[in-house]
């Protein structure tokens, strides 16, 4: 990837992490979450990005919207923390994902979302609406061919 492609990927990662960081920082302010929101957000985005780098870099099509990346990163985090039985982080990520999905639902017409965004958001919503007891048995996302 060229210099400008690297910058674009870095910017896209930073934007998605910033969305998550803001939501987690609010939880820290209210005493719901302990931890470093920036580190948690960057870790979530890095982990999901590493699983499908070409998808998130926009090689098969348009680069996903920052809200779609944030949503799928939070969904992956929810599953991972459920598997680890870390209820505090699982709950924090679930609350944040709910806010992202609500934001997308209320602003969908203005966001210029692509098919890839909708697919990522659908995957994230499937985790959000999953029965909590089923998550520890399914620690990884099923990417459904993405």
N, C-alpha and C positions, 0 to 999 in steps of 0.2 A: 504494500500500500504506500502511496506517495505521501509526501509531507502534509499536503492539505487534507488528504483522507484521514491521516492520523489526528490532525487537529479536529476534524469533524466528528470523529469517533469519540475523542476525548471530551469534546463539548457536549455531545449527546449523553455520554455517561454522566458527566457533571450535572447536566440539567435534570436527569432522572433522579440522581442522588439528592439533589437540592429539594426536589418535591418531597421525597421521603424524609429528609432531614428536618424540614419545616414541620411536618406532621408529628415526628417523634419529639422534636424540641418542645412542642406544645404539651405533650404528655409529660415531659420532664418538668416543665413549669407547674403543671397541676399536681405533681407528685405521683403520677400514675406509673411512671417509668424511671428507672435508674439506669444511668449509662451515658455514653457519649453519642448523641444523635448522628453527628457527622460520620463517625467511625462505623456505626451500625449501618447507616445508609450506603456508604461507599462499599462496605463489605457485601451487602445484599445485591447491589447492582453489579459488582465485580463477579460475584458467584454466578449469577444468572447469565451475564454476558459471556463468561468463559464457556458455558454450555452450548451456546449457539452464536459464536462471534460473527459469522457471515450474515446471519439474519439481522442482528442488531446493527451491523455496519452498513446495511442496506444493499448488500451485493446481489441478492436475488430480486430486489425490487426497491421500493422506497424505504428509507430508514424509518423505523417505528417512532411514533410520537412519544414524547417524554412521559406522558401520563400512562401510556400503554406499557412502557418499559418499567416505570415505577410499580404499576399494578402487578405485573408478572414477577418482578423481583420480590415484592411483598408476599405474593402467593407462595413462591418458592421458600421464602423465609418462614412462613406459617407452617408449611409442611415439615421443614427441617426442625423447627423448634418443637412441634408436636411429637416428632419422632424422638427427640432428645428429652421429652417430657419437661420442657421449660415453659411452663404456663404463662409466666410473666411476659416473656418476649412474644410468645404465640399470641397472647391477647393484645399486646401493643401493636403487633403487625396486623392483626385482624381489624383493630380499630382504624388504623391508618389506611388499610385497603378499602374499608367501607367508605372513608372520606374520598379516596381517589375515585372509586366507582360512582359515588354520588356526584362528584364534580364532573365526571365525564357525562353522566346521564343528564345533568342540568345544562351542560354547554355543548353537547354533541354536535349540534348544527353549526357551531362556530369553530370547531376544532379541526376541520378538514382531515378527518380520519380516513385511513386507507384500509383495505381488506386485511392487511397484516395486523393493523392496530385492533380491528374488531376481533380477529382470531386470538390475539394475546389477551384482550380484555375478557373474552368469553372463557378462556382457560383460567384467568384470575378469578372471575366470578364463580366458576365451578368450585374452586377452592373455598371462596368466601361462603358459599351456600352449602358446603359439604357438612354432613353430620360430624361434629367435632370428634366423636369417638372413632371414626373411620380413618382419620388422618394419620395416627401413628403407624398404621399398617401400610400406608402409601407415602413414604417419605419423599419421593421424587415426583416431579411433574411428568405427566404423559403429554409429550409435545404434539401428539397427533400428526406426525409428519412434517412439522414445521422445521 
